[in-house]
C-alpha cells in the first residue's frame, strides 16, 4: 500500500508533506544567490573605478584633464566578475527550475533580477 492510498492528511493523503525540512539543494539556493550577488556587488565596485571620469560643467570651466576611456585592466576584471555572476545565476535558475515540483516551491525572482542586471551591464560594456 503506497503513501497516497491511505486516507487523511496525516496518513499520506494529498495534503501529506513527505519533506521533513529543506534538503541540501534547497539550502544551497540561498548560498548560491549570496555568492552571485557578492560577485555582482564586486563588479559594481570595480566598474566605479574602471569607468571614464564624469565630465561636468565645473570640470570644463576649470579646464581639468579627465580620463575619457575605460581602464583596460579593471575592465578585464569587471567582465569576468559579470560573467561569473551571470553563470552562477543561470546555474541557480536551472537547478531551481528542476527542483520546482510542488505548489509550495517558488522561483527565486532575485536571481532573475540579478541575471537581467548583470547581463545588461555586460552587454553595455562589451558593445
Secondary structure as GFF3:
##gff-version 3
##sequence-region A 1 127
A	DSSP	alpha_helix	24	50	.	.	.	ID=ss1
A	DSSP	alpha_helix	57	62	.	.	.	ID=ss2
A	DSSP	alpha_helix	72	99	.	.	.	ID=ss3
A	DSSP	alpha_helix	109	126	.	.	.	ID=ss4
###
